[in-house]
């Protein structure tokens, strides 16, 4: 009779000559990333460490583990089989979202909503200071940072903690849908996915009262990503003058639903 519990059958105890912790995973081998992951998943929120500050340190950790030569080659190969992706790189458009250019868009337009919800709300348009992009990866990162707040509006995620789930899940889903190489899609989604870990694991452990709100936000984001065209390749200036719903339609964004998650976000941040 096999006395090994069913779920433990097949486990092999390995030995090693190493005198330090070692794993086949380069991510698990990174001690600071291990600590960050444990904290990000299990901690409660507090004013001593605002959630937005938690992302600052992990960006460098992830990038230190990425093989940028391999990523550049994956970009090059993707462009050979993905004409829309190649055209986006060839255009190499960089936006200039200055308040002066945004404030005069008509009421209800994408540009006016962006001006009202981002500029007048005093959000910084640049989350991370990045150098002028030289490589394909750098351009991807630069452009993704420029359009993140617009993707909040376009995908239906309001500007608070629970609202962050919507554009991040939409972006991850869309990138995997529209890129031919899932390994490249994975490399391009790592940092964004680290961001949304806070609103999944931590929420279920410590803030179960707002879990239904978090789950709904994830579902809404995934729906947009699944149903929409590759909106992350858009030149947004071409659509700023349009009413929000028309702008979404023109960019091929489908399934977006805006839900007010203010109260749940305040509870999650322990501000109530």
N, C-alpha and C positions, 0 to 999 in steps of 0.2 A: 504494500500500500504506500502510495506517494504521500508523505507527510508535508511536503513543501506546499505552502499556500498557492492557490491557482495563479494569483497575480504576480508571484515571485518566481514562477517556473521559467527557466531559461536564463536567469541572472548568472553571470560569470564574474567571479571575484578575480580582478586583475592585480598583478604586482608590477612594480617599477623600480628601477635603480635610482630614480630621481629622489633628491632629498627635499624637494619643494613640491607644492601643489601643481599638478599638471593635467591637462585635459586635451582631447582631440579637437576641442572647440577653441579657436583663437579668442572668442569673446569671453568664454569662461576663464581663460588664462589671464585675462586682464583684471588685476585685483581692484583697481579703482572702479571699473565698470561693474564688477560683481557687487561692490558696496553700493554703488549708485542704484543698481537694479533692485536690491533689497530695500533700500530706503524709499525709492519711488513707488514701490508696490505696497509697502506695509505701513508707512508713516501716516500720521494725521496731519492736517494742515495747521499752520500757525503763522502769525505775523513776522516771526523771526526769519522765515524762509518763504517768501512769496512763490507760488507755483511757477510763475514765469521765469524766476531766477534759476529754477532747477534745471532748465534746459541748457543754460549757458555752458556749464562745464562738460556736459555729455557730448556736445558737438565735436570737440577736439578728441575725445576718447574714440568715438566711432571713426572719425576720419583717420586717426592714427592706425587703425586696423584695416583700412581699405587699400586695395591694390589699385592705384590710380592709372597705372599703365594698362592693366587689364580692363579697367572701366573705360578708358579712352578707346581701346580696341573694340570693346562691345558697342560703344556709341558708333564707331565707324562702320561696323558690320550692320548694325540696326538701320543706319541711314541708307544702306544699299538695298534694303528690302522693304523700307517703310518710307514712301515718297513724301508723305505729309510731314513726317519727322525731319526728313532731310531738308525740305523747304523751310521749315521753321528755323533750323540752324543757319541755312543760307541767308535768310532775312536778318537774323541776329538782332531783332528789335529790342531796344531797351527803352522803357517808359520814363517820362518826366511828369510825375503826378504832382505838379505844383498847385498850391491853393488857388493861385490866380487863374489857372486854366480850368479849375474844377467848379469854382463858385458860381459861374454863370450858366451852368447847364439847367435845362427846364425842370420844373417841379415833377417829381416822380420818375425822372430818368435815372439810369444807372449812375451817371456822373454825379447827379445831385444827391442820390442816396449815399454814394461813396464820400462825397464832401461832408454831408451831415453826420454820418455815422463814424467816420474816421478822422477827418481833418478837424471838424468842430468839436469832436469828443476828445481831441488832444492825444490820439494814439500816434505813436511814432511809425512812419511809413517804412523805416528801415529797422528791422529787428536785430539783425547781425550786420556789422560793418564788414563788407566784403570788398576786396580789391577789384579793379576793372577786370572782367573775365578774359582769360587768355585761352584756357582749354575748354573742351566741350563740357566737361563736368562743371567747371566754374561758371560757365554760362547758364547751365541748367539750374545750379544753386542760386545764382544771382537773380535769374528771372522768376524762380519759384518764390523767392523772398519778396520780390516786387508785387506779385499778384496774390499773395496769401489773403490779404484783407478783402480784396475783390472777390475771392472765392468764398469767403464767408457770406457775402451778400448774394452771390449767384447761386450757391448751393442751399441757402436757407439757414445758415448757422449764425445766431446772433453773437454779439461781441461780449461773451462771458465764458466762464470755465466749461460749462456743459455745451455751450455753442461751439467750442473748439473741436468737439468730436465730429461735427458734420463735415466741414471742409477737409479735415484730415482723412476721414474714412472715404469720402468721395474721391479725393486725390489718389489715395492708395489703390482703390478699386479701379479707377479709370486708367492709371498707369499700367496695371497688370492686364487690363483689357486691351489696351491699344498698342502696347509694345510687343514685338514678336518674341523677344528674349526675356523670359521670366527672371533669369539671373540678374540682368540689367535692371529690370523693374524692382527687384529686391534691393539692390544696392542703392537705388534712388529713393527708396521708401524707408530706409533704416532710421533716419533721424526723425522724420515725421511720426513713425510708429512708436519710437521711444517717447515722443510727446504725449501720445494718446494712451500710453500705458497707465498714466496717472489717473485717468478718468474711467478706467475699467477696473483693474485689480484693487486699487486703493478705495474706490467707491464701494465695491462689494464688501470689502473687509470692514470699512469704518463708517460708511455713509449709505447704508442699505436703504434708508428712507428715500433717497433720490435715485436709486438704481433704475426704476422704470423710466425716468427722464433720460438718464444716460443711455439706456438701451434704445429708447426711441430715437435719440440723436444719432446713434450708430446706424440704426436701420435706415434713417432718412439719408445719411451720407452714402451708405452702400447702395441704396436705390438710385441716387443720382449718378454715382459712378457706373453702375451697370447699364443704366438706360441711356446715358448721354454719349455724345460724340467726344472726341479728344479735345475738350475745352481748354486744357492746359497749354495748348498750342495757339490759343487765340491772341490776336493783337487787340487788346481791350479798347484802345482809343477809337477803333472803328465802330464801337457800339455804345459809347458813353452817352450819346444824345438820345438813345432810344428809351422808352419806358421799360422798367425793369423786366416785365414779363416778355416784352418783345426782344429785349437784349438776350435773355435766356434762350428764347426760341431761335434767334439768329445764330447763336453760338452752338446750338444743338444740345443745350442743357435741358434735361427732362426730369420730371419727378421731384423737383424742388418744392419744399414746403417749409415756410418760416414758422417756427414755434417759439414762443417766449419762454426762455429758460432762466430768467433772472432770479426768481425766488429759489429755485433748486441750486443755482450757482452760489447764491449767498449762504445758503445752508451748508453746502459742500465746503466753502471757504471759511466756515465757522465765523461768519459775520452776523449771525442772528442768535 
